[in-house]
Amino acid sequence: VTSWSSDTHRGNARLGILLPYSLLLDLSGEASGHRYQGIQSGTSAVRNETTIVGSTSLNWQMSSCCGVATGYHYTSNTSNIPGYEYTRGITSILLQGRF
């Protein structure tokens, strides 16, 4: 269906920083633009969207068998059609144990 086909341009970057005390800071970001090729049912214009995604995590490897990771992931989607606009933030904590 052409109304769901799109031309997309995307770029991303990632940076990992090794910190003291076995900490690893990970930062990443992505931006993308979508121009859909047809008009979707229920709308009167060709949909155009811009999506921005950013995430960060801090990982602590306490020992060879125990670790903790915390993170935050943010997404913002803007569109010329209001029903497709949203923002989302997700916070996470992961405890790991290896035996």
N, CA, C and O atoms as a CHARMM CRD file, in Angstrom:
* protein
*
  396
    1    1 VAL  N      0.85800  -1.17400   0.00000 PROA 1      0.00000
    2    1 VAL  CA     0.00000   0.00000   0.00000 PROA 1      0.00000
    3    1 VAL  C      0.89900   1.22900   0.00000 PROA 1      0.00000
    4    1 VAL  O      1.73700   1.38700   0.88800 PROA 1      0.00000
    5    2 THR  N      0.73000   2.09500  -0.98700 PROA 2      0.00000
    6    2 THR  CA     1.60900   3.26500  -1.09900 PROA 2      0.00000
    7    2 THR  C      1.43700   4.25800   0.03800 PROA 2      0.00000
    8    2 THR  O      2.36800   5.00400   0.34000 PROA 2      0.00000
    9    3 SER  N      0.27400   4.28800   0.67800 PROA 3      0.00000
   10    3 SER  CA     0.09000   5.24900   1.77200 PROA 3      0.00000
   11    3 SER  C      0.96400   4.92800   2.98500 PROA 3      0.00000
   12    3 SER  O      1.17500   5.79800   3.82900 PROA 3      0.00000
   13    4 TRP  N      1.47700   3.69900   3.09300 PROA 4      0.00000
   14    4 TRP  CA     2.37900   3.33900   4.18300 PROA 4      0.00000
   15    4 TRP  C      3.83300   3.27000   3.73500 PROA 4      0.00000
   16    4 TRP  O      4.71900   3.07900   4.56800 PROA 4      0.00000
   17    5 SER  N      4.10100   3.42200   2.44000 PROA 5      0.00000
   18    5 SER  CA     5.47200   3.46700   1.95000 PROA 5      0.00000
   19    5 SER  C      6.02000   4.86900   2.18500 PROA 5      0.00000
   20    5 SER  O      5.27500   5.84700   2.11800 PROA 5      0.00000
   21    6 SER  N      7.32500   4.97200   2.46300 PROA 6      0.00000
   22    6 SER  CA     7.87900   6.29300   2.75500 PROA 6      0.00000
   23    6 SER  C      9.31900   6.39800   2.26100 PROA 6      0.00000
   24    6 SER  O     10.02200   5.40500   2.07900 PROA 6      0.00000
   25    7 ASP  N      9.72100   7.64800   2.05500 PROA 7      0.00000
   26    7 ASP  CA    11.12100   7.97800   1.84100 PROA 7      0.00000
   27    7 ASP  C     11.64700   8.42300   3.19200 PROA 7      0.00000
   28    7 ASP  O     11.06300   9.30400   3.82300 PROA 7      0.00000
   29    8 THR  N     12.74100   7.82900   3.64600 PROA 8      0.00000
   30    8 THR  CA    13.24300   8.09700   4.98300 PROA 8      0.00000
   31    8 THR  C     14.71100   8.49100   4.92400 PROA 8      0.00000
   32    8 THR  O     15.50100   7.89900   4.18700 PROA 8      0.00000
   33    9 HSD  N     15.05800   9.49000   5.70500 PROA 9      0.00000
   34    9 HSD  CA    16.45100   9.90100   5.88800 PROA 9      0.00000
   35    9 HSD  C     16.74500   9.79600   7.37400 PROA 9      0.00000
   36    9 HSD  O     15.98000  10.28700   8.20400 PROA 9      0.00000
   37   10 ARG  N     17.86400   9.14900   7.70700 PROA 10     0.00000
   38   10 ARG  CA    18.14500   8.84700   9.11400 PROA 10     0.00000
   39   10 ARG  C     19.62400   9.06000   9.41400 PROA 10     0.00000
   40   10 ARG  O     20.49100   8.78300   8.58500 PROA 10     0.00000
   41   11 GLY  N     19.89300   9.55800  10.61900 PROA 11     0.00000
   42   11 GLY  CA    21.26700   9.69400  11.09500 PROA 11     0.00000
   43   11 GLY  C     21.31400   9.31400  12.56000 PROA 11     0.00000
   44   11 GLY  O     20.34400   9.51000  13.29200 PROA 11     0.00000
   45   12 ASN  N     22.45100   8.76600  12.99100 PROA 12     0.00000
   46   12 ASN  CA    22.57500   8.40400  14.40300 PROA 12     0.00000
   47   12 ASN  C     24.01500   8.54800  14.87600 PROA 12     0.00000
   48   12 ASN  O     24.95700   8.56700  14.08400 PROA 12     0.00000
   49   13 ALA  N     24.15200   8.64800  16.18500 PROA 13     0.00000
   50   13 ALA  CA    25.47100   8.76200  16.80600 PROA 13     0.00000
   51   13 ALA  C     25.43100   8.04200  18.14200 PROA 13     0.00000
   52   13 ALA  O     24.39000   7.95700  18.79300 PROA 13     0.00000
   53   14 ARG  N     26.58100   7.52900  18.53100 PROA 14     0.00000
   54   14 ARG  CA    26.68400   6.80700  19.80900 PROA 14     0.00000
   55   14 ARG  C     28.05500   7.06900  20.40800 PROA 14     0.00000
   56   14 ARG  O     29.06000   7.14600  19.70100 PROA 14     0.00000
   57   15 LEU  N     28.07200   7.20500  21.72900 PROA 15     0.00000
   58   15 LEU  CA    29.31500   7.46000  22.43800 PROA 15     0.00000
   59   15 LEU  C     29.33300   6.63100  23.71100 PROA 15     0.00000
   60   15 LEU  O     28.38400   6.67000  24.49400 PROA 15     0.00000
   61   16 GLY  N     30.39400   5.89000  23.92000 PROA 16     0.00000
   62   16 GLY  CA    30.58900   5.12300  25.14600 PROA 16     0.00000
   63   16 GLY  C     31.79500   5.67200  25.88200 PROA 16     0.00000
   64   16 GLY  O     32.86200   5.84800  25.29400 PROA 16     0.00000
   65   17 ILE  N     31.63000   5.94000  27.15800 PROA 17     0.00000
   66   17 ILE  CA    32.71000   6.50800  27.96200 PROA 17     0.00000
   67   17 ILE  C     32.97400   5.58000  29.14500 PROA 17     0.00000
   68   17 ILE  O     32.07900   5.30800  29.94600 PROA 17     0.00000
   69   18 LEU  N     34.19600   5.10400  29.24400 PROA 18     0.00000
   70   18 LEU  CA    34.59600   4.26000  30.35700 PROA 18     0.00000
   71   18 LEU  C     35.00900   5.16000  31.51700 PROA 18     0.00000
   72   18 LEU  O     35.92700   5.97100  31.38700 PROA 18     0.00000
   73   19 LEU  N     34.33700   5.01400  32.63500 PROA 19     0.00000
   74   19 LEU  CA    34.56500   5.84100  33.81500 PROA 19     0.00000
   75   19 LEU  C     35.25800   5.02800  34.90400 PROA 19     0.00000
   76   19 LEU  O     35.32600   3.80200  34.81000 PROA 19     0.00000
   77   20 PRO  N     35.76900   5.69200  35.92800 PROA 20     0.00000
   78   20 PRO  CA    36.37100   4.95200  37.05000 PROA 20     0.00000
   79   20 PRO  C     35.34300   4.05600  37.75200 PROA 20     0.00000
   80   20 PRO  O     34.13900   4.21000  37.54900 PROA 20     0.00000
   81   21 TYR  N     35.81300   3.14500  38.55700 PROA 21     0.00000
   82   21 TYR  CA    34.98900   2.23400  39.36300 PROA 21     0.00000
   83   21 TYR  C     34.14400   1.29000  38.51100 PROA 21     0.00000
   84   21 TYR  O     33.02400   0.95000  38.89200 PROA 21     0.00000
   85   22 SER  N     34.66000   0.87300  37.38500 PROA 22     0.00000
   86   22 SER  CA    33.98000  -0.08000  36.48600 PROA 22     0.00000
   87   22 SER  C     32.63000   0.43900  35.99300 PROA 22     0.00000
   88   22 SER  O     31.69200  -0.34000  35.82400 PROA 22     0.00000
   89   23 LEU  N     32.52600   1.73400  35.76600 PROA 23     0.00000
   90   23 LEU  CA    31.30400   2.33900  35.22900 PROA 23     0.00000
   91   23 LEU  C     31.45800   2.58200  33.73900 PROA 23     0.00000
   92   23 LEU  O     32.53500   2.93900  33.26100 PROA 23     0.00000
   93   24 LEU  N     30.36900   2.38500  33.01400 PROA 24     0.00000
   94   24 LEU  CA    30.33300   2.67400  31.58900 PROA 24     0.00000
   95   24 LEU  C     29.12200   3.55300  31.31900 PROA 24     0.00000
   96   24 LEU  O     27.99200   3.17500  31.62900 PROA 24     0.00000
   97   25 LEU  N     29.35700   4.72500  30.74300 PROA 25     0.00000
   98   25 LEU  CA    28.29200   5.64100  30.35700 PROA 25     0.00000
   99   25 LEU  C     28.09300   5.51600  28.85600 PROA 25     0.00000
  100   25 LEU  O     29.04400   5.63500  28.08300 PROA 25     0.00000
  101   26 ASP  N     26.86600   5.27700  28.44900 PROA 26     0.00000
  102   26 ASP  CA    26.54400   5.10700  27.02800 PROA 26     0.00000
  103   26 ASP  C     25.51100   6.15600  26.63800 PROA 26     0.00000
  104   26 ASP  O     24.44700   6.23500  27.25200 PROA 26     0.00000
  105   27 LEU  N     25.81400   6.96100  25.62600 PROA 27     0.00000
  106   27 LEU  CA    24.91000   7.99000  25.12400 PROA 27     0.00000
  107   27 LEU  C     24.65000   7.72400  23.64800 PROA 27     0.00000
  108   27 LEU  O     25.57600   7.40900  22.90100 PROA 27     0.00000
  109   28 SER  N     23.40000   7.84900  23.22600 PROA 28     0.00000
  110   28 SER  CA    23.10900   7.65800  21.80600 PROA 28     0.00000
  111   28 SER  C     21.95800   8.55700  21.39800 PROA 28     0.00000
  112   28 SER  O     21.11700   8.93000  22.21600 PROA 28     0.00000
  113   29 GLY  N     21.93600   8.89700  20.12100 PROA 29     0.00000
  114   29 GLY  CA    20.88000   9.72700  19.57100 PROA 29     0.00000
  115   29 GLY  C     20.62100   9.37400  18.12500 PROA 29     0.00000
  116   29 GLY  O     21.51300   8.90400  17.41800 PROA 29     0.00000
  117   30 GLU  N     19.39500   9.60400  17.69000 PROA 30     0.00000
  118   30 GLU  CA    19.00700   9.31300  16.30700 PROA 30     0.00000
  119   30 GLU  C     17.94700  10.32200  15.87700 PROA 30     0.00000
  120   30 GLU  O     17.07900  10.69600  16.66700 PROA 30     0.00000
  121   31 ALA  N     18.02200  10.75200  14.64000 PROA 31     0.00000
  122   31 ALA  CA    17.00600  11.62500  14.05500 PROA 31     0.00000
  123   31 ALA  C     16.61800  11.04000  12.70700 PROA 31     0.00000
  124   31 ALA  O     17.47200  10.56300  11.96100 PROA 31     0.00000
  125   32 SER  N     15.32800  11.07600  12.39800 PROA 32     0.00000
  126   32 SER  CA    14.88000  10.57100  11.10000 PROA 32     0.00000
  127   32 SER  C     13.70200  11.39400  10.61600 PROA 32     0.00000
  128   32 SER  O     12.90400  11.90700  11.40000 PROA 32     0.00000
  129   33 GLY  N     13.62100  11.50200   9.31300 PROA 33     0.00000
  130   33 GLY  CA    12.50800  12.18800   8.67100 PROA 33     0.00000
  131   33 GLY  C     11.83000  11.24000   7.70000 PROA 33     0.00000
  132   33 GLY  O     12.50000  10.52600   6.95400 PROA 33     0.00000
  133   34 HSD  N     10.50900  11.22900   7.70600 PROA 34     0.00000
  134   34 HSD  CA     9.72800  10.33700   6.84800 PROA 34     0.00000
  135   34 HSD  C      8.75300  11.16700   6.01100 PROA 34     0.00000
  136   34 HSD  O      8.04800  12.02700   6.53900 PROA 34     0.00000
  137   35 ARG  N      8.72000  10.90900   4.74300 PROA 35     0.00000
  138   35 ARG  CA     7.70100  11.49700   3.87800 PROA 35     0.00000
  139   35 ARG  C      6.98800  10.32400   3.21800 PROA 35     0.00000
  140   35 ARG  O      7.56700   9.59600   2.41100 PROA 35     0.00000
  141   36 TYR  N      5.72600  10.15800   3.57700 PROA 36     0.00000
  142   36 TYR  CA     4.95300   9.03300   3.05400 PROA 36     0.00000
  143   36 TYR  C      4.52000   9.32800   1.62200 PROA 36     0.00000
  144   36 TYR  O      4.39000  10.48900   1.23400 PROA 36     0.00000
  145   37 GLN  N      4.29800   8.28300   0.84500 PROA 37     0.00000
  146   37 GLN  CA     4.08900   8.43100  -0.59100 PROA 37     0.00000
  147   37 GLN  C      2.63000   8.56000  -1.00100 PROA 37     0.00000
  148   37 GLN  O      2.34600   8.82700  -2.16900 PROA 37     0.00000
  149   38 GLY  N      1.71000   8.38000  -0.08400 PROA 38     0.00000
  150   38 GLY  CA     0.29600   8.49100  -0.42700 PROA 38     0.00000
  151   38 GLY  C     -0.50100   9.04700   0.73400 PROA 38     0.00000
  152   38 GLY  O     -0.00300   9.12900   1.85700 PROA 38     0.00000
  153   39 ILE  N     -1.72600   9.42400   0.46800 PROA 39     0.00000
  154   39 ILE  CA    -2.60600   9.93000   1.50200 PROA 39     0.00000
  155   39 ILE  C     -3.30100   8.75100   2.16500 PROA 39     0.00000
  156   39 ILE  O     -3.91400   7.92200   1.49200 PROA 39     0.00000
  157   40 GLN  N     -3.20100   8.68200   3.48300 PROA 40     0.00000
  158   40 GLN  CA    -3.80700   7.58300   4.22800 PROA 40     0.00000
  159   40 GLN  C     -5.29300   7.86100   4.43600 PROA 40     0.00000
  160   40 GLN  O     -5.72200   9.01400   4.46300 PROA 40     0.00000
  161   41 SER  N     -6.06500   6.79800   4.58200 PROA 41     0.00000
  162   41 SER  CA    -7.50300   6.96900   4.78200 PROA 41     0.00000
  163   41 SER  C     -7.76700   7.75400   6.06600 PROA 41     0.00000
  164   41 SER  O     -7.09700   7.54600   7.07700 PROA 41     0.00000
  165   42 GLY  N     -8.72600   8.63800   6.01800 PROA 42     0.00000
  166   42 GLY  CA    -9.06900   9.46800   7.16200 PROA 42     0.00000
  167   42 GLY  C     -8.26000  10.74300   7.27200 PROA 42     0.00000
  168   42 GLY  O     -8.47500  11.52900   8.19400 PROA 42     0.00000
  169   43 THR  N     -7.32700  10.96900   6.34600 PROA 43     0.00000
  170   43 THR  CA    -6.52900  12.18900   6.35600 PROA 43     0.00000
  171   43 THR  C     -6.69700  12.91200   5.01600 PROA 43     0.00000
  172   43 THR  O     -7.19800  12.34100   4.04800 PROA 43     0.00000
  173   44 SER  N     -6.26800  14.17800   4.98100 PROA 44     0.00000
  174   44 SER  CA    -6.41800  14.95700   3.75300 PROA 44     0.00000
  175   44 SER  C     -5.08700  15.43000   3.18800 PROA 44     0.00000
  176   44 SER  O     -5.05800  16.20900   2.23500 PROA 44     0.00000
  177   45 ALA  N     -3.97900  14.96200   3.77000 PROA 45     0.00000
  178   45 ALA  CA    -2.65600  15.39300   3.31200 PROA 45     0.00000
  179   45 ALA  C     -1.68700  14.22400   3.37000 PROA 45     0.00000
  180   45 ALA  O     -1.91000  13.24800   4.08700 PROA 45     0.00000
  181   46 VAL  N     -0.61200  14.33700   2.60700 PROA 46     0.00000
  182   46 VAL  CA     0.47100  13.35500   2.67600 PROA 46     0.00000
  183   46 VAL  C      1.18800  13.56800   4.00800 PROA 46     0.00000
  184   46 VAL  O      1.53900  14.69600   4.35600 PROA 46     0.00000
  185   47 ARG  N      1.40100  12.49900   4.73900 PROA 47     0.00000
  186   47 ARG  CA     1.98500  12.57400   6.07700 PROA 47     0.00000
  187   47 ARG  C      3.49200  12.79000   6.01700 PROA 47     0.00000
  188   47 ARG  O      4.19800  12.11400   5.26900 PROA 47     0.00000
  189   48 ASN  N      3.98000  13.74900   6.81900 PROA 48     0.00000
  190   48 ASN  CA     5.40300  14.00900   7.00100 PROA 48     0.00000
  191   48 ASN  C      5.70000  13.94200   8.48700 PROA 48     0.00000
  192   48 ASN  O      4.96400  14.50500   9.29600 PROA 48     0.00000
  193   49 GLU  N      6.78100  13.25300   8.85100 PROA 49     0.00000
  194   49 GLU  CA     7.11700  13.09300  10.26700 PROA 49     0.00000
  195   49 GLU  C      8.60900  13.30000  10.50100 PROA 49     0.00000
  196   49 GLU  O      9.43900  13.04600   9.62800 PROA 49     0.00000
  197   50 THR  N      8.91900  13.76000  11.69000 PROA 50     0.00000
  198   50 THR  CA    10.29300  13.83600  12.16900 PROA 50     0.00000
  199   50 THR  C     10.33700  13.14000  13.52200 PROA 50     0.00000
  200   50 THR  O      9.54200  13.44300  14.41100 PROA 50     0.00000
  201   51 THR  N     11.26300  12.21300  13.67000 PROA 51     0.00000
  202   51 THR  CA    11.40500  11.46500  14.91400 PROA 51     0.00000
  203   51 THR  C     12.78000  11.72300  15.50200 PROA 51     0.00000
  204   51 THR  O     13.79300  11.61100  14.81200 PROA 51     0.00000
  205   52 ILE  N     12.80800  12.07000  16.78300 PROA 52     0.00000
  206   52 ILE  CA    14.05000  12.27900  17.52500 PROA 52     0.00000
  207   52 ILE  C     14.07800  11.26300  18.66500 PROA 52     0.00000
  208   52 ILE  O     13.11900  11.14400  19.42700 PROA 52     0.00000
  209   53 VAL  N     15.18300  10.53600  18.77000 PROA 53     0.00000
  210   53 VAL  CA    15.33900   9.52500  19.81500 PROA 53     0.00000
  211   53 VAL  C     16.66800   9.78100  20.52400 PROA 53     0.00000
  212   53 VAL  O     17.69500   9.99700  19.88100 PROA 53     0.00000
  213   54 GLY  N     16.63600   9.75300  21.84800 PROA 54     0.00000
  214   54 GLY  CA    17.85300   9.89000  22.63800 PROA 54     0.00000
  215   54 GLY  C     17.82700   8.89300  23.78200 PROA 54     0.00000
  216   54 GLY  O     16.77100   8.63000  24.35900 PROA 54     0.00000
  217   55 SER  N     18.96500   8.34800  24.10700 PROA 55     0.00000
  218   55 SER  CA    19.01400   7.42300  25.23600 PROA 55     0.00000
  219   55 SER  C     20.36200   7.53500  25.93800 PROA 55     0.00000
  220   55 SER  O     21.38400   7.88700  25.35000 PROA 55     0.00000
  221   56 THR  N     20.30600   7.22300  27.20000 PROA 56     0.00000
  222   56 THR  CA    21.51600   7.19800  28.00500 PROA 56     0.00000
  223   56 THR  C     21.42700   6.01700  28.97500 PROA 56     0.00000
  224   56 THR  O     20.34200   5.65400  29.43000 PROA 56     0.00000
  225   57 SER  N     22.55800   5.43700  29.27800 PROA 57     0.00000
  226   57 SER  CA    22.58700   4.37400  30.27900 PROA 57     0.00000
  227   57 SER  C     23.89600   4.45200  31.04400 PROA 57     0.00000
  228   57 SER  O     24.92800   4.87700  30.52400 PROA 57     0.00000
  229   58 LEU  N     23.81800   4.03200  32.28200 PROA 58     0.00000
  230   58 LEU  CA    24.99300   3.94200  33.13400 PROA 58     0.00000
  231   58 LEU  C     25.05300   2.52000  33.65900 PROA 58     0.00000
  232   58 LEU  O     24.12200   2.04400  34.30800 PROA 58     0.00000
  233   59 ASN  N     26.15700   1.84700  33.37000 PROA 59     0.00000
  234   59 ASN  CA    26.32600   0.43700  33.72900 PROA 59     0.00000
  235   59 ASN  C     27.46900   0.30000  34.72900 PROA 59     0.00000
  236   59 ASN  O     28.53900   0.88300  34.55900 PROA 59     0.00000
  237   60 TRP  N     27.22100  -0.47500  35.76200 PROA 60     0.00000
  238   60 TRP  CA    28.23900  -0.73200  36.78100 PROA 60     0.00000
  239   60 TRP  C     28.41100  -2.22600  36.92400 PROA 60     0.00000
  240   60 TRP  O     27.49600  -2.92300  37.36400 PROA 60     0.00000
  241   61 GLN  N     29.58000  -2.72300  36.55300 PROA 61     0.00000
  242   61 GLN  CA    29.89800  -4.14000  36.69200 PROA 61     0.00000
  243   61 GLN  C     30.63100  -4.30200  38.01000 PROA 61     0.00000
  244   61 GLN  O     31.84500  -4.10900  38.07600 PROA 61     0.00000
  245   62 MET  N     29.89100  -4.66200  39.07600 PROA 62     0.00000
  246   62 MET  CA    30.44600  -4.72800  40.43000 PROA 62     0.00000
  247   62 MET  C     31.48600  -5.83900  40.56400 PROA 62     0.00000
  248   62 MET  O     32.49100  -5.68100  41.25700 PROA 62     0.00000
  249   63 SER  N     31.23500  -6.95200  39.90100 PROA 63     0.00000
  250   63 SER  CA    32.16700  -8.07800  39.91700 PROA 63     0.00000
  251   63 SER  C     31.90900  -8.88500  38.65600 PROA 63     0.00000
  252   63 SER  O     31.09200  -8.49300  37.82300 PROA 63     0.00000
  253   64 SER  N     32.59500 -10.00100  38.51100 PROA 64     0.00000
  254   64 SER  CA    32.40800 -10.81400  37.30600 PROA 64     0.00000
  255   64 SER  C     31.01800 -11.45300  37.24100 PROA 64     0.00000
  256   64 SER  O     30.59400 -11.91900  36.18300 PROA 64     0.00000
  257   65 CYS  N     30.31200 -11.47300  38.37500 PROA 65     0.00000
  258   65 CYS  CA    28.99200 -12.11200  38.36800 PROA 65     0.00000
  259   65 CYS  C     27.83500 -11.17200  38.71300 PROA 65     0.00000
  260   65 CYS  O     26.68200 -11.60300  38.67700 PROA 65     0.00000
  261   66 CYS  N     28.09800  -9.90800  39.04400 PROA 66     0.00000
  262   66 CYS  CA    27.02000  -8.99000  39.44100 PROA 66     0.00000
  263   66 CYS  C     27.16600  -7.65100  38.73500 PROA 66     0.00000
  264   66 CYS  O     28.26900  -7.12000  38.60600 PROA 66     0.00000
  265   67 GLY  N     26.03100  -7.10800  38.27600 PROA 67     0.00000
  266   67 GLY  CA    26.04500  -5.81300  37.62900 PROA 67     0.00000
  267   67 GLY  C     24.70300  -5.11200  37.73900 PROA 67     0.00000
  268   67 GLY  O     23.67500  -5.73300  38.00700 PROA 67     0.00000
  269   68 VAL  N     24.73900  -3.80800  37.52600 PROA 68     0.00000
  270   68 VAL  CA    23.53700  -2.98300  37.55200 PROA 68     0.00000
  271   68 VAL  C     23.59900  -2.04100  36.35300 PROA 68     0.00000
  272   68 VAL  O     24.65100  -1.47900  36.04800 PROA 68     0.00000
  273   69 ALA  N     22.46600  -1.87500  35.68000 PROA 69     0.00000
  274   69 ALA  CA    22.38200  -0.93500  34.56200 PROA 69     0.00000
  275   69 ALA  C     21.12600  -0.09500  34.74200 PROA 69     0.00000
  276   69 ALA  O     20.04600  -0.62800  34.99700 PROA 69     0.00000
  277   70 THR  N     21.26900   1.22000  34.60700 PROA 70     0.00000
  278   70 THR  CA    20.12400   2.12500  34.63000 PROA 70     0.00000
  279   70 THR  C     20.09300   2.86700  33.30100 PROA 70     0.00000
  280   70 THR  O     21.13800   3.11100  32.69900 PROA 70     0.00000
  281   71 GLY  N     18.91100   3.22300  32.84800 PROA 71     0.00000
  282   71 GLY  CA    18.83300   3.88700  31.56600 PROA 71     0.00000
  283   71 GLY  C     17.58700   4.73200  31.40700 PROA 71     0.00000
  284   71 GLY  O     16.61600   4.59400  32.15200 PROA 71     0.00000
  285   72 TYR  N     17.63800   5.60700  30.42200 PROA 72     0.00000
  286   72 TYR  CA    16.48900   6.42200  30.05500 PROA 72     0.00000
  287   72 TYR  C     16.45500   6.52900  28.53600 PROA 72     0.00000
  288   72 TYR  O     17.47400   6.80500  27.90200 PROA 72     0.00000
  289   73 HSD  N     15.28400   6.31000  27.95900 PROA 73     0.00000
  290   73 HSD  CA    15.08200   6.33300  26.50900 PROA 73     0.00000
  291   73 HSD  C     13.94100   7.30700  26.20900 PROA 73     0.00000
  292   73 HSD  O     12.84000   7.15400  26.73800 PROA 73     0.00000
  293   74 TYR  N     14.19700   8.30000  25.36700 PROA 74     0.00000
  294   74 TYR  CA    13.20600   9.33200  25.04200 PROA 74     0.00000
  295   74 TYR  C     12.93600   9.33200  23.54200 PROA 74     0.00000
  296   74 TYR  O     13.86700   9.27900  22.73900 PROA 74     0.00000
  297   75 THR  N     11.65400   9.39000  23.16500 PROA 75     0.00000
  298   75 THR  CA    11.25700   9.46100  21.76500 PROA 75     0.00000
  299   75 THR  C     10.25800  10.60100  21.59100 PROA 75     0.00000
  300   75 THR  O      9.31700  10.74200  22.37300 PROA 75     0.00000
  301   76 SER  N     10.47500  11.40700  20.55900 PROA 76     0.00000
  302   76 SER  CA     9.53800  12.46200  20.19500 PROA 76     0.00000
  303   76 SER  C      9.24200  12.33600  18.70400 PROA 76     0.00000
  304   76 SER  O     10.15900  12.33800  17.88300 PROA 76     0.00000
  305   77 ASN  N      7.97400  12.22800  18.35900 PROA 77     0.00000
  306   77 ASN  CA     7.56400  12.11400  16.96500 PROA 77     0.00000
  307   77 ASN  C      6.63500  13.29000  16.65000 PROA 77     0.00000
  308   77 ASN  O      5.56700  13.41900  17.24800 PROA 77     0.00000
  309   78 THR  N      7.04400  14.14200  15.71300 PROA 78     0.00000
  310   78 THR  CA     6.19400  15.24200  15.27200 PROA 78     0.00000
  311   78 THR  C      5.68900  14.92600  13.87500 PROA 78     0.00000
  312   78 THR  O      6.40600  14.34500  13.06100 PROA 78     0.00000
  313   79 SER  N      4.45900  15.31100  13.60600 PROA 79     0.00000
  314   79 SER  CA     3.81600  14.99500  12.33400 PROA 79     0.00000
  315   79 SER  C      2.91700  16.15600  11.91800 PROA 79     0.00000
  316   79 SER  O      2.44200  16.92300  12.75600 PROA 79     0.00000
  317   80 ASN  N      2.69500  16.27100  10.62500 PROA 80     0.00000
  318   80 ASN  CA     1.74800  17.27000  10.16000 PROA 80     0.00000
  319   80 ASN  C      0.29600  16.80000  10.35800 PROA 80     0.00000
  320   80 ASN  O     -0.63800  17.56200  10.11000 PROA 80     0.00000
  321   81 ILE  N      0.11200  15.57300  10.79400 PROA 81     0.00000
  322   81 ILE  CA    -1.21200  15.03600  11.12400 PROA 81     0.00000
  323   81 ILE  C     -1.21800  14.77000  12.62900 PROA 81     0.00000
  324   81 ILE  O     -0.50400  13.88500  13.10100 PROA 81     0.00000
  325   82 PRO  N     -2.02200  15.53200  13.39100 PROA 82     0.00000
  326   82 PRO  CA    -1.94500  15.48200  14.85800 PROA 82     0.00000
  327   82 PRO  C     -2.08300  14.08600  15.48300 PROA 82     0.00000
  328   82 PRO  O     -1.47400  13.83900  16.52300 PROA 82     0.00000
  329   83 GLY  N     -2.83700  13.18800  14.90900 PROA 83     0.00000
  330   83 GLY  CA    -3.02100  11.86200  15.48800 PROA 83     0.00000
  331   83 GLY  C     -1.76000  11.01800  15.53100 PROA 83     0.00000
  332   83 GLY  O     -1.72400  10.00200  16.22600 PROA 83     0.00000
  333   84 TYR  N     -0.72400  11.41500  14.80400 PROA 84     0.00000
  334   84 TYR  CA     0.52700  10.65500  14.76600 PROA 84     0.00000
  335   84 TYR  C      1.62900  11.28400  15.60300 PROA 84     0.00000
  336   84 TYR  O      2.76200  10.80400  15.58000 PROA 84     0.00000
  337   85 GLU  N      1.32600  12.35100  16.34500 PROA 85     0.00000
  338   85 GLU  CA     2.32700  12.98100  17.20100 PROA 85     0.00000
  339   85 GLU  C      2.32800  12.32000  18.57600 PROA 85     0.00000
  340   85 GLU  O      1.26700  12.02400  19.12600 PROA 85     0.00000
  341   86 TYR  N      3.51000  12.09000  19.12800 PROA 86     0.00000
  342   86 TYR  CA     3.61400  11.53100  20.46900 PROA 86     0.00000
  343   86 TYR  C      5.00600  11.78500  21.03500 PROA 86     0.00000
  344   86 TYR  O      5.95900  12.04100  20.29800 PROA 86     0.00000
  345   87 THR  N      5.10000  11.71000  22.35000 PROA 87     0.00000
  346   87 THR  CA     6.38000  11.67500  23.05200 PROA 87     0.00000
  347   87 THR  C      6.31200  10.52600  24.05300 PROA 87     0.00000
  348   87 THR  O      5.24800  10.19300  24.57600 PROA 87     0.00000
  349   88 ARG  N      7.46200   9.93900  24.30100 PROA 88     0.00000
  350   88 ARG  CA     7.50600   8.78200  25.20600 PROA 88     0.00000
  351   88 ARG  C      8.84300   8.78900  25.93200 PROA 88     0.00000
  352   88 ARG  O      9.88300   9.04800  25.32700 PROA 88     0.00000
  353   89 GLY  N      8.81500   8.50900  27.20400 PROA 89     0.00000
  354   89 GLY  CA    10.02800   8.36700  27.99600 PROA 89     0.00000
  355   89 GLY  C      9.96200   7.06800  28.77700 PROA 89     0.00000
  356   89 GLY  O      8.95100   6.77600  29.41500 PROA 89     0.00000
  357   90 ILE  N     11.02000   6.29500  28.73300 PROA 90     0.00000
  358   90 ILE  CA    11.05900   5.00200  29.41800 PROA 90     0.00000
  359   90 ILE  C     12.30500   4.95800  30.29300 PROA 90     0.00000
  360   90 ILE  O     13.41800   5.15100  29.80400 PROA 90     0.00000
  361   91 THR  N     12.12200   4.70800  31.57100 PROA 91     0.00000
  362   91 THR  CA    13.20700   4.55100  32.51200 PROA 91     0.00000
  363   91 THR  C     13.36500   3.06800  32.83200 PROA 91     0.00000
  364   91 THR  O     12.37500   2.35400  32.99600 PROA 91     0.00000
  365   92 SER  N     14.61300   2.60800  32.91900 PROA 92     0.00000
  366   92 SER  CA    14.82400   1.18800  33.18000 PROA 92     0.00000
  367   92 SER  C     15.92900   0.96300  34.21300 PROA 92     0.00000
  368   92 SER  O     16.86200   1.75700  34.33100 PROA 92     0.00000
  369   93 ILE  N     15.80100  -0.11700  34.94100 PROA 93     0.00000
  370   93 ILE  CA    16.82800  -0.58200  35.87200 PROA 93     0.00000
  371   93 ILE  C     16.95300  -2.09300  35.66500 PROA 93     0.00000
  372   93 ILE  O     15.95900  -2.81800  35.69800 PROA 93     0.00000
  373   94 LEU  N     18.15900  -2.54500  35.45700 PROA 94     0.00000
  374   94 LEU  CA    18.42500  -3.96900  35.23800 PROA 94     0.00000
  375   94 LEU  C     19.45400  -4.43800  36.25400 PROA 94     0.00000
  376   94 LEU  O     20.54500  -3.87700  36.35400 PROA 94     0.00000
  377   95 LEU  N     19.09700  -5.46700  37.00100 PROA 95     0.00000
  378   95 LEU  CA    20.03200  -6.12000  37.90900 PROA 95     0.00000
  379   95 LEU  C     20.40100  -7.44700  37.29300 PROA 95     0.00000
  380   95 LEU  O     19.52200  -8.21100  36.89400 PROA 95     0.00000
  381   96 GLN  N     21.67700  -7.73200  37.20800 PROA 96     0.00000
  382   96 GLN  CA    22.07800  -8.99900  36.60100 PROA 96     0.00000
  383   96 GLN  C     22.98300  -9.78200  37.52200 PROA 96     0.00000
  384   96 GLN  O     23.84200  -9.23200  38.21100 PROA 96     0.00000
  385   97 GLY  N     22.76600 -11.06400  37.51400 PROA 97     0.00000
  386   97 GLY  CA    23.60200 -11.97900  38.27000 PROA 97     0.00000
  387   97 GLY  C     23.95700 -13.17100  37.39100 PROA 97     0.00000
  388   97 GLY  O     23.08600 -13.76200  36.75300 PROA 97     0.00000
  389   98 ARG  N     25.21300 -13.51300  37.36100 PROA 98     0.00000
  390   98 ARG  CA    25.68600 -14.65400  36.55400 PROA 98     0.00000
  391   98 ARG  C     26.23000 -15.70700  37.48800 PROA 98     0.00000
  392   98 ARG  O     27.04100 -15.41700  38.36700 PROA 98     0.00000
  393   99 PHE  N     25.78700 -16.91100  37.29800 PROA 99     0.00000
  394   99 PHE  CA    26.22600 -18.00400  38.15500 PROA 99     0.00000
  395   99 PHE  C     26.82000 -19.11300  37.34200 PROA 99     0.00000
  396   99 PHE  O     27.24700 -20.12500  37.89700 PROA 99     0.00000
